[in-house]
């Protein structure tokens, strides 16, 4: 009878079961729990804005950090050719707002204007109330401080061709008051249930050690954050990424920033205003274009922040509102 060599077989079996155990441990460590929050307590309200006219100052020149003067398109209006997913840096404009810009027709410092801007959350659904595009639906994609604007985009960009400045839209505002229940000290701002669902479907969740894991398109160091610092809350507006240091821009590929990108800002704490704090992490979304003005650049609206750094981000080029909301 031919001898059977059992040792190699035994080693093969042991290796096989070791691989299974390793894969199981890996699966356990990477398995995510959905983010829990006070969904039944969130209030949904109607807030209404109008499409803003384009705005320029007098004189119209913008003084660049390089000392040069330029006259470029800026805030407001309907921006047809730069919208969610498009490059937010490589354009001949300054603080350009993608897609459709809304504002409250009362004074921009009024309580009604603050209500419109603060209560509108990224991802909230928006319905066109009048004009040739009446009845169409879009999504809130950003906010802009100072001008107190709310930006809206649509799955079908041709819808915007039927709109006129002054047309009204109603935001089904829901998300303010959101509290995360299983993410440690992570706080949520400007976050709608719609965007929460989209992020979850894209792979966001809570790790076994209690961290919020989320995909981001770019990482930004807090040392280059500019205009918007000093605000004592982040429920409205944004703050800007300065792109004047070529070495930092190249290191983090910040010339590739897109409207709607989900980004991580390291060493930034937005719990009660925007501050630098080593080890903290903030997640935000790019809401307006770059700028040549000193201290300014692409704007970021806050979505999540953790003082302790209880946010684990992974690189994902599809971490953009274009893929999360508009497809």
N, C-alpha and C positions, 0 to 999 in steps of 0.2 A: 504493500500500500504506500502511496506517495505521501510524504510528510507535509503537514500543513503548518506554515509559519504564522503563529498566532500573534507574535509581538507587533509586527507592522499593522495587522488588522486592529489590534487593541489600541495602538497609537492613533490610527485613523479615527476610530470611534471616539476616543477621548478628545481628539482635536475637533471633531464634529460637534460634540456636546459643549465644548468650551466656546466654540463659535456661536452656538445658539444662546448660551448664557450671556456672552458679550453683547450680542445683538439685542437681547431682551433688556439688559441693563441700559444700553444706549437708548432703546425705545422708551424705557421708563424715564430716563433723564431728559429726553427731548419732548416727551408728551406734555402738552400744554392744556391748562384749564381755562375755559372762557373767562373773560373779565366780568366780574359781577358788579352791578351798581344799582342804585335806588330807582330802578326803572318805573315802578308804580307811583313814585312820588313826583316825577317830573311833570311840570305844567306846560301845556301846549297853548300858545297864544298866537293871534294874528297881528303881524306888524306890516306896515305898508310903506314902500318907498317909490320914488320916481327915478327914471333914467336921467342921470345928471348930464348937463352940458359940459363940453370940454372947457378946462380952465387954464389960463396963463396969467402970469403976473405982469406988472407994469414997472419998468420995461420988461420985455419978455425974455431977456438974457438970463442964462444960468451960469454962475461963476463956478468953473470946475476946480478941483483940488490941484490941477496942473496950471491954474491961472488963466486958462482959456475961456472965452465966452462962446456959448452956443445957444441957439434957439431951437428947441425940440418940442415935439408933442409931450404932454404930461398927463395929468389926472383927468378923470371924468370920461363921459361919452360912451360910445359903443366901439370897441376895438375889434375889428373884424379879423385881422390877420395875425394877431398874437393872443392866444387863449391857452387854456389848460393844456399842459404837456409841451408847449413851445419854449424855446430858449428865453430866459428872462434877463440875459446879460447882453447878448449880441444883437442890439437893436438901437436905432437912432431915436431914442426917447429917454425921458427921465421920470422915474416914478410912474411909468405907464401901468394902468390897471387892466388886466386881461378881460376879454369878453365884455360883459355889460356892467356898468357902474350905476349903483343906486344910492340915493341919499334921501333923507327926510326933508320935506319941503319947508318945515319950520326952520327957524334959526338953528344953525349947526351946533350951538351950545345949549339948546333947549333940552328939557327933560324928554320930550318926544323923540328928538334926534338921538339922545343917549339910549333911550329905550329901544329904538330901531336897531342901533348898532350893537348894543350889548346882548339883546335877546336873540338876534340872528346868530345861529351857530353853523360852523362849517359842516356842510352836508344836508342842512335843512332843505326841504323841497320848497320850490317857489312857483307860483302860478301867475301868469300874465293876465292882468285884469282888463286892459283896454288896448286899443290900437289894432293894427292888422294882424298882430300875433296873439291876439286874445285867446286864452284857453291853453296856451302852450305851457309846458312844465320844465323847470330847470332846477339847479342846485346852487346853494351858497358855496362859493369857493374861496372867499377871503374877506378880510377887513383891512381898512387903511386908516390909521390915526391921523389927526390933524384935519384932514378933509372930512372925516367921519363917514367914509364910504363903505358900502357893502358890495362885493362883486359876485356876479351870478353867471353861470355858464350853462349851456344846453347840449344835449346829446347830438342834435342836428344843428350845426353851425349856421345853416341857411335860414333858420328861424330868426336870427339876429338881423337879417336883411329886411325883415318886415317890421322892424321896430323903429321908433322915433324917440328922441329925447323928450322927456315929459310923460311918456307912457308909465302907467302904474303897475307895480307887481306886489303880490302879497306873499310874505314869508310865513310859512307854518313853523313858527319859532318854538323849538323845544331842545333842551339840553342844559340851560343855565340851572344851577342847583345840583348838577350831577356829582355824586360822591362814589368813589370806587370802594368796594367792600372787601376785596381780597388781594390788594396790590400794595400792602404796606403803606408807606407815606406818599405814594404817588397821588398827585392831584390832577384833575381834569378841568380844562378850560375850553370854552368855544367848541365843545365836542357835542355833536348830535348823535342820537341813537342810530340814525342812518349810517353815519360814518363809522360808528363803533361796530356795527354789523359788517360793514365792508372790510374794515381792518381785520376783524376776526376771521372772516372768510379768506382773507389773504394770508393768514398765518399768525396773527397776533394772539397772545395769550399769556397766562401766568405759568412760570416754570415751577418745578418741584420745590425750589428754595424760595418761592414767593416773589420772584422778580417779574416785572412786565417786560416781555420780549416783543419787539416790534421791528419790522423792516423799515429801513430808511434808504433814501437815494443818495444822500450826501451827509458828511460829518463836518461840522463847523466849530472851530475853537472859539470860546467866548471872548478871547483877547481881541478879536476883530469886530465885535458887535458894537454898533454905534447908536444913531438916533433912536430914541425911545427909552434909553436908560434913564432912570430917575422917576418913571411912572410908578405909582404905588399900587397898581393892579394891572392885570393883563386880560380883563374881560372884554376889552375893545382894543382896536388899533393893532399895532405891530411894532417891531423894531428891526433895525437895518443891519445887514451884513456889509461891512466895508471891504471893498475889493481893490484897495490901493497898494497892497503889499504883494508884488508879483510872485515872490517865493511861496507865500502861504496859499495864494490862489492856485498855483501850479501843484503844490503838494496835495491839496484837497480837491482838485479838479472843480473849483468853484466857478470857472468860466462856463461850465456845463449846467449850471443851475437852471431848472425849468419852473415855469408857473405850475403850482400844484404839487411840487416835490415835497415829500415828507422828509424832514431833516432832523438830525440830532445835534444839539448844541452842547458841547462838553464844558463842564465847570460853570454852568449857568443855572441859577435857581430862580424860578418865577412864582414861588409860593405866594408872596405878598408884594409883588413888584419884581422888576428885573434887576438882578444883582449878579456879580461874579462870586462864585463860591466853589473852591476846589473840591472835586469829587461829585458835585451835583450834575444832573443831566436833565435837559429839557428837550422835548420833541415839539416841532412846529411845522408849519406849512408855508411855502413861498407864495406870497400874495400880490406883490407888485414888482416891477422891474428894477434893474439897477439904476444908479445915479452917479453923476460926475461930481456932485456936491460933497465937500468934505464932511465926513461923519455919516454919510448916507450910502445906500445900496439896496439890493433886493430885500424886500420886507418879509418878516416872519411873524405869523400869528401863532400864539401858543396853543398846544393841544394837551400835552402832559408835562409835568415836572416832578422831580424827586430831589429833595434836599440831600438825602443820603446816597443818591446814585442808584436807586433800586429799579433802574431801567436798563435792560440789556438789549442793545440794538444790533441788528445784522444788516449787511448790505444787500439791497434789493433794488435793481434799476427800475422795477415796475411799481415802486412805492411812490405813486403819484396819483392825484385825484382823477386824472384822465382814465386810469385803469380801475380805480376804486369806485368811481361814481358814474362816469360818462360812457362806459362801454357795456 
